[in-house]
Amino acid sequence: MPDGTSVLYIEDDIGSQRLVQRVLERHGYDVAIAGEGMEGIDLARQTQPQIILMDINLPGMNGREITTRLRSLPNFRQVPIIALTANTSPGHRERALAAGCDGYITKPINVVQFPQEVETFLQGHRERLEEQEKIQHLELHAQQLVSRLEDKIRELEEANEELRELDRMKSSFIVLVSHELRTPLTLLEGYAHLLEEHANTGNADDYPPGLLDLVNGLDTGVKRISQVISEIINVSRIASGRLEISVGPVRLASIVDEILDSHAETTEQRDLRVQVDDLSDLPLIQGDGGQLAIAIGNVLENAIKYTPDGGRIAISGRAVGDAVDLVISDTGIGIPHKEQRRIFDHFHILESIQHHSTSKSAYKGGGLGLGLAIARGIIDAHNGRIWVESKGRDTDTNPGSTFHLLLPVKQEEAPDLPLSV
């Protein structure tokens, strides 16, 4: 029987692992080793061993808990599970048997007798408890499980509180740093503006060649830094629930026109065709025009970044009950199904950061992964919803993506939204 018989040994002590493995393999057994409980359960599922040996005092889940878990799985209800432990304290053998073990072998093992003991269990030998004794130790086992569960819950609660505090500290630090950067950035913006005025109004012969190009480059860099800081501050406010909106009448057609004007140079350079339906008939909505411009602009920038040169972007809108559905679709590379929810998470980036690009307009250009998160936060603050539809990601066929921004016409109460994300 030992020839090729599969054994799973769950033990965290390397010395015991090596000894048991060598002894059993010398007698023809095929031994797999796991160092802790969760690894042992996963390995048991993968290898389907004919017998399982395990220590009782293991890190994480102990041997009794692992046995109880394995016995709940259909494939392991009849597989012999043997406790192999140095613990000889009164009651530990009985508790192991009550938890589902079929035998209890103490360490150190007798290397001569041990293979025969294992074969005996493989041939059907089982250690049994009297029914009353089994019930008694099952109760103790259950009490210990509940006690350990309580301890783990308390540990998790403490860990979660620490994580929440770290998150609060991180958010506060980000906001503080961002505000501190505003002061020197304001100076840079001011001096860049003065240089630009002098370069444009003065005598060109009085300035070094290419000064205007240098000034324009400085101005572009300052504006990019300012935009990054604004994104960080916005996402921090959204994460902490402190994003404030000033509600007033908003015409989406005007916002879309302004955003398209600001991206006209990019779309022309990359030969992107932007088709906009007539949005003038859409009802006025109650919202914060500035914040909505940021949200819509971020979605449009996403479409621009992930649509190849020569592609097409379409913008349309329709009234849906007491809400307006603004739709931005593209012929870009698309979004994997499993990522279509996560792209709205903070700092989520689909592309590998090894290929990161800071360009906001180049094909597959990078960023901080905040644009769509900010868009969702702004839409949520307006009691609206944002979601994406895409057949998947494919850089060869370019299946495209369609973003929906559903906004209520009024802000007194959240609208009855008929579409699910």
C-alpha positions, -999 to +999 in steps of 0.1 A: +000+000+000+028+026+007+040+026-029+030+061-042+005+067-014+001+104-011+006+120+024+001+157+033+020+168+064+011+201+079+039+213+102+057+246+108+089+231+123+114+225+095+132+198+115+100+177+120+091+183+083+124+168+071+124+139+095+088+127+087+093+133+050+125+112+049+112+084+070+080+080+049+096+085+015+121+058+024+090+035+028+075+045-006+052+073+004+048+105-016+049+133+009+037+170+004+046+196+031+026+226+042+040+251+068+007+265+081-030+259+082-043+279+052-015+266+030-024+231+042-061+234+033-052+248-002-026+220-007-051+193+004-076+206-022-049+205-049-033+172-041-062+152-027-039+132-003-049+097+010-039+106+045-032+139+064-008+143+093-007+175+112+007+193+142-018+207+166+001+239+176+003+257+143+005+294+136-029+310+125-053+281+125-044+253+149-046+216+140-081+211+155-095+240+135-079+228+103-094+194+109-129+208+115-126+228+083-114+198+062-142+176+076-167+201+062-154+195+027-170+165+009-137+151-004-122+149+032-150+134+052-135+099+050-098+107+046-078+097+077-065+128+096-039+121+122-027+145+149+011+144+151+021+165+181+044+168+211+015+179+233+007+152+259-013+173+282-045+158+296-076+163+274-057+174+242-059+139+226-097+137+233-103+172+220-084+164+188-105+133+183-137+152+190-127+178+164-124+151+137-090+136+140-088+098+135-057+093+156-031+109+179+006+102+176+030+119+199+064+133+190+092+126+189+083+098+166+097+063+167+113+061+132+110+023+132+073+021+142+060+053+126+056+040+090+036+010+104+014+033+124+006+054+093-002+022+073-025+011+101-046+042+098-046+038+060-060+003+064-089+016+084-079+018+120-096+047+139-093+059+175-128+065+190-143+083+219-173+073+239-203+093+228-207+113+261-169+120+262-170+131+225-199+155+233-181+169+263-149+177+243-169+190+213-183+216+236-149+226+248-137+227+212-166+249+202-160+272+231-123+276+221-134+283+185-157+310+196-131+325+220-105+325+192-130+340+168-137+368+194-100+375+198-095+376+160-125+400+156-110+423+183-076+422+165-092+431+132-112+459+148-080+473+163-062+469+130-090+486+111-090+515+135-052+519+131-057+518+093-085+544+095-062+566+116-033+561+091-057+570+063-068+601+081-032+611+087-024+604+051-053+625+038-044+654+062-008+652+051-017+652+014-039+682+019-013+701+040+015+694+015-008+705-014-016+737+003+020+744+011+029+739-025+004+765-035+025+794-021+057+788-042+035+778-071+017+811-070+050+829-071+061+808-101+028+816-119+033+853-113+069+855-125+061+833-155+032+857-164+055+887-160+082+871-182+056+863-208+044+899-209+079+913-212+087+888-240+056+897-259+057+935-255+094+942-255+119+945-283+128+910-294+165+921-300+168+928-262+162+892-252+181+860-257+170+839-287+142+814-278+132+832-247+095+831-256+096+794-260+113+790-226+086+812-210+058+792-227+074+759-215+077+773-179+040+784-181+029+749-193+049+732-165+034+755-138-001+749-151+005+711-150+017+712-114-012+734-104-036+708-120-020+679-102-022+697-069-059+705-075-066+669-083-049+657-051-069+683-030-101+673-047-097+636-042-088+642-006-119+662-001-140+635-018-125+608+003-132+626+035-167+637+024-158+674+025-164+682-012-187+712-013-209+720-042-226+753-049-260+745-065-273+766-093-288+762-128-264+745-152-266+741-190-247+710-199-244+721-236-224+751-225-201+731-203-194+706-230-186+733-256-161+750-232-144+716-225-142+708-262-127+742-269-100+736-243-091+703-260-094+715-296-056+717-302-051+681-289-079+666-309-067+684-340-031+673-335-041+636-331-068+637-358-095+627-333-130+633-347-154+646-320-190+643-328-214+662-305-252+658-307-274+688-302-275+692-264-294+725-264-328+708-257-315+691-225-332+705-194-313+728-171-300+708-141-294+720-106-257+716-098-222+731-094-211+741-129-174+743-120-173+709-104-194+693-132-170+708-157-141+690-139-160+657-139-170+658-176-136+671-185-119+641-168-141+616-186-134+633-219-096+633-212-098+596-205-115+591-239-088+611-256-060+593-239-072+558-247-084+564-283-057+559-310-049+588-334-076+590-360-103+576-338-137+590-329-153+603-298-191+609-296-210+630-270-248+628-267-274+633-240-310+624-233-336+630-206-343+599-184-372+606-161-361+634-137-325+630-147-302+637-177-279+610-191-248+625-207-230+598-227-193+600-238-183+571-261-150+564-280-134+540-304-105+534-280-088+503-266-116+495-242-116+484-206-113+448-192-146+436-177-130+430-143-116+466-142-148+484-151-157+491-115-122+496-102-113+524-127-133+547-105-112+539-074-086+563-062-051+559-078-062+529-099-041+527-130-047+501-157-013+504-174+019+492-157+036+521-140+069+510-157+054+525-189+040+556-171+038+588-190+029+621-176+012+633-208-025+642-203-032+641-241-009+616-257-022+582-267-022+559-236-007+589-216-005+585-179-016+603-148-021+598-111-052+576-115-074+603-100-094+616-129-122+591-129-122+589-091-128+626-089-155+624-116-173+598-096-170+618-064-184+649-081-213+629-097-220+612-063-221+646-046-248+656-071-269+624-062-260+610-096-243+580-110-214+572-133-206+539-150-189+525-180-198+500-206-171+482-227-168+448-245-133+445-231-098+457-238-081+450-272-054+472-287-059+456-321-097+458-326-104+488-303-138+479-290-142+513-273-159+524-241-191+543-233-193+564-201-227+574-187-231+604-164-266+603-150-275+636-132-307+646-115-324+677-128-332+689-092-312+684-060-339+682-034-338+645-034-319+617-052-337+607-084-352+573-091-324+559-112-336+531-135-302+520-146-278+498-126-241+501-125 
